[in-house]
Amino acid sequence: MSQFNDRERAEEKKFQLDQELEFKAQARRAKLVGLWAAKLMGLEDAAAEDYAKSVVMADLEEAGVEDLFRKIRGDLDMHSVQLSDHQLRAKMEEALNEARASVKAGA
């Protein structure tokens, strides 16, 4: 029975670690997409960093990616940046893959 309990604890710990890594990857994705969008809107340096931080905060509003998408879509539209929803979602997916790889590598 002890082996079963040890295995169960190990699985719970692995699940918790996986969840933490995914949270970090999603936050990193939001920052990457925020910096990318900031560049498209003509923001640089501190303004771009501040915008990226606001994107990360917006991503925490609700579960899923729709809060992130709405924030960036609205800001791009406000700055008259021509970009399709498909292009934005593709960039978000690309950034998530990059962020997961980065988090997994420990960077």
C-alpha positions as CSV (number, residue, x, y, z in Angstrom):
1,M,0.0,0.0,0.0
2,S,2.9,2.3,0.7
3,Q,4.1,2.0,-2.9
4,F,0.7,3.0,-4.1
5,N,0.6,6.1,-1.9
6,D,4.1,7.1,-3.0
7,R,3.2,6.7,-6.6
8,E,0.0,8.7,-6.1
9,R,2.0,11.5,-4.5
10,A,4.5,11.5,-7.3
11,E,1.8,11.7,-9.9
12,E,0.2,14.6,-8.0
13,K,3.5,16.4,-7.7
14,K,4.1,15.9,-11.5
15,F,0.7,17.2,-12.3
16,Q,1.3,20.3,-10.1
17,L,4.7,21.0,-11.8
18,D,3.1,20.6,-15.3
19,Q,0.4,23.1,-14.3
20,E,3.0,25.6,-13.1
21,L,5.1,25.2,-16.2
22,E,2.0,25.7,-18.4
23,F,1.1,28.8,-16.5
24,K,4.6,30.3,-17.0
25,A,4.4,29.4,-20.7
26,Q,1.1,31.1,-21.1
27,A,2.3,34.2,-19.3
28,R,5.4,34.2,-21.5
29,R,3.3,33.8,-24.6
30,A,1.2,36.9,-23.6
31,K,4.4,38.9,-23.2
32,L,5.8,37.7,-26.5
33,V,2.6,38.5,-28.4
34,G,2.4,41.8,-26.5
35,L,5.8,42.8,-27.6
36,W,5.1,41.8,-31.2
37,A,1.8,43.8,-31.2
38,A,3.5,46.8,-29.6
39,K,6.0,46.8,-32.5
40,L,3.1,46.7,-35.0
41,M,1.6,49.6,-33.3
42,G,4.8,51.6,-33.4
43,L,5.6,51.4,-29.6
44,E,9.2,51.1,-28.6
45,D,11.4,50.5,-25.5
46,A,9.5,51.3,-22.2
47,A,6.2,51.9,-24.0
48,A,6.5,48.4,-25.6
49,E,7.4,46.8,-22.3
50,D,4.5,48.5,-20.5
51,Y,2.1,47.4,-23.3
52,A,3.4,43.8,-23.0
53,K,2.7,43.9,-19.2
54,S,-0.8,45.1,-19.8
55,V,-1.3,42.2,-22.2
56,V,-0.1,39.7,-19.6
57,M,-2.5,41.2,-17.1
58,A,-5.4,41.1,-19.6
59,D,-4.6,37.4,-20.2
60,L,-5.3,36.7,-16.5
61,E,-8.9,38.0,-16.6
62,E,-10.4,34.7,-17.6
63,A,-9.5,31.1,-18.5
64,G,-8.6,30.5,-22.1
65,V,-7.2,32.7,-24.8
66,E,-10.2,34.8,-25.7
67,D,-9.3,37.6,-23.2
68,L,-5.8,37.8,-24.7
69,F,-7.2,37.8,-28.2
70,R,-9.8,40.5,-27.5
71,K,-7.2,42.8,-25.8
72,I,-4.8,42.6,-28.7
73,R,-7.5,42.7,-31.4
74,G,-9.0,45.8,-29.9
75,D,-5.7,47.5,-29.6
76,L,-4.6,46.7,-33.1
77,D,-7.9,48.0,-34.4
78,M,-7.6,51.2,-32.4
79,H,-4.1,51.7,-34.0
80,S,-5.4,50.9,-37.5
81,V,-3.1,47.9,-37.9
82,Q,-4.4,45.6,-40.7
83,L,-4.2,42.1,-39.5
84,S,-6.7,39.2,-39.8
85,D,-8.0,37.3,-36.9
86,H,-6.4,34.2,-38.4
87,Q,-3.0,35.9,-38.5
88,L,-3.3,37.0,-34.9
89,R,-4.4,33.6,-33.7
90,A,-1.5,32.0,-35.6
91,K,0.9,34.4,-34.0
92,M,-0.5,33.5,-30.6
93,E,-0.1,29.8,-31.2
94,E,3.4,30.3,-32.5
95,A,4.3,32.4,-29.4
96,L,2.8,29.7,-27.2
97,N,5.0,27.0,-28.8
98,E,8.1,29.2,-28.4
99,A,7.2,30.0,-24.8
100,R,6.7,26.3,-23.9
101,A,10.0,25.4,-25.4
102,S,11.7,28.2,-23.5
103,V,10.1,27.3,-20.2
104,K,10.9,23.6,-20.8
105,A,14.6,24.6,-21.5
106,G,14.6,26.5,-18.2
107,A,15.2,29.9,-19.8
